[in-house]
């Protein structure tokens, strides 16, 4: 069964519908690549997926540990290269909403590095991951 259905809307914009939920993602080409920059670009969604995935696997582990880090945030920065145009670096800074002991921090940080998106990204893409704990 397909995961999603992507429709090209014209003007360098797409609509992606998640088959199971009906949720929609609009993408737009970025300003620096002939687009309007009015939505996440396809490469924006890739780097955003890394932070979302890392939060998800940390959340699974945190639930097992009875730890709640709700309202934590991540700031994601994408660095593009040329020749060929591609993502060359992803910077993610997690701002964790809780104070926990060093053992818990280590477990959650190591768990984050096991997310499927992290493993799916090309090894040449530099990944600068930082955690700020209260």
C-alpha positions in Angstrom: 0.0 0.0 0.0 1.4 3.4 -0.9 2.5 5.8 1.9 1.4 9.0 0.2 0.2 10.5 -3.0 2.0 13.5 -4.4 0.4 15.9 -6.8 2.3 18.6 -8.8 0.2 21.8 -8.4 2.3 23.9 -10.8 4.4 26.9 -10.0 7.0 24.5 -8.4 4.5 23.5 -5.7 3.3 20.0 -4.6 0.6 18.6 -2.4 1.4 15.4 -0.5 -1.5 13.4 1.0 -0.7 10.8 3.7 -2.8 7.8 2.7 -3.6 6.5 6.2 -4.6 9.8 7.8 -5.4 12.2 4.9 -2.9 14.7 6.4 -1.5 17.1 3.8 1.9 18.7 3.3 2.4 21.5 0.8 5.9 22.0 -0.5 7.3 24.9 -2.5 10.6 25.5 -4.2 12.8 27.8 -2.1 13.5 31.4 -3.1 17.1 30.5 -4.0 16.0 27.8 -6.4 13.3 29.6 -8.5 10.5 29.2 -6.1 8.2 31.4 -4.0 9.4 30.0 -0.6 5.9 30.0 0.8 6.1 26.5 2.3 8.6 23.9 3.3 10.8 23.0 0.4 11.5 19.3 -0.3 14.9 19.5 1.3 13.4 21.4 4.3 11.2 18.4 4.9 14.2 16.1 4.9 16.1 18.1 7.6 12.9 18.6 9.6 12.2 14.9 9.4 15.5 14.3 11.1 14.6 16.3 14.2 11.0 14.9 14.2 12.4 11.3 14.0 14.9 11.9 16.8 12.2 13.3 19.0 10.0 10.3 18.2 12.5 7.6 19.2 13.5 9.7 22.3 9.9 9.9 23.2 9.5 6.1 23.0 12.5 5.6 25.3 11.4 8.4 27.6 8.0 6.9 28.0 9.6 3.6 29.0 11.6 5.5 31.6 8.6 7.6 32.9 10.2 10.8 31.7 8.1 13.5 30.0 10.0 16.1 27.9 6.8 17.6 26.3 7.3 21.2 25.1 11.0 20.6 24.2 11.9 22.1 20.9 14.5 21.6 18.2 15.9 24.3 15.9 16.9 22.9 12.5 19.3 24.5 10.1 19.9 23.2 6.6 23.1 24.0 4.7 23.1 23.4 0.9 26.0 22.7 -1.4 26.4 23.1 -5.1 27.6 20.9 -7.9 25.4 19.0 -7.4 22.9 21.0 -5.4 22.3 18.9 -2.3 22.1 19.0 1.5 25.7 19.1 2.8 25.0 19.7 6.5 22.2 19.5 9.0 22.4 21.3 12.3 19.9 20.4 15.0 19.8 22.0 18.5 17.5 20.4 20.9 16.3 22.6 23.8 15.0 20.1 26.3 12.2 21.3 28.6 13.3 19.2 31.6 16.3 18.8 33.9 17.3 15.1 34.3 20.4 13.4 35.6 23.4 12.7 33.4 22.5 9.0 32.9 19.1 9.9 31.6 20.5 12.6 29.3 23.0 10.1 27.9 20.4 7.4 27.3 18.0 9.8 25.5 20.8 11.4 23.5 22.2 8.1 22.3 18.6 6.9 21.5 18.1 10.0 19.3 21.1 8.9 17.2 19.4 5.6 16.4 16.4 7.1 14.5 15.7 5.7 11.0 16.1 9.1 9.3 19.5 9.5 10.8 20.6 6.1 9.4 18.9 6.8 6.1 20.8 10.0 5.3 23.9 9.8 3.2 27.0 9.5 5.3 28.6 12.5 3.5 25.9 14.8 5.0 27.4 16.3 8.2 25.1 16.1 11.1 25.8 18.5 14.0 23.5 17.5 16.8 23.4 19.4 20.1 21.4 19.0 23.3 20.6 21.8 25.8 19.2 20.5 29.0 17.6 22.7 31.7 
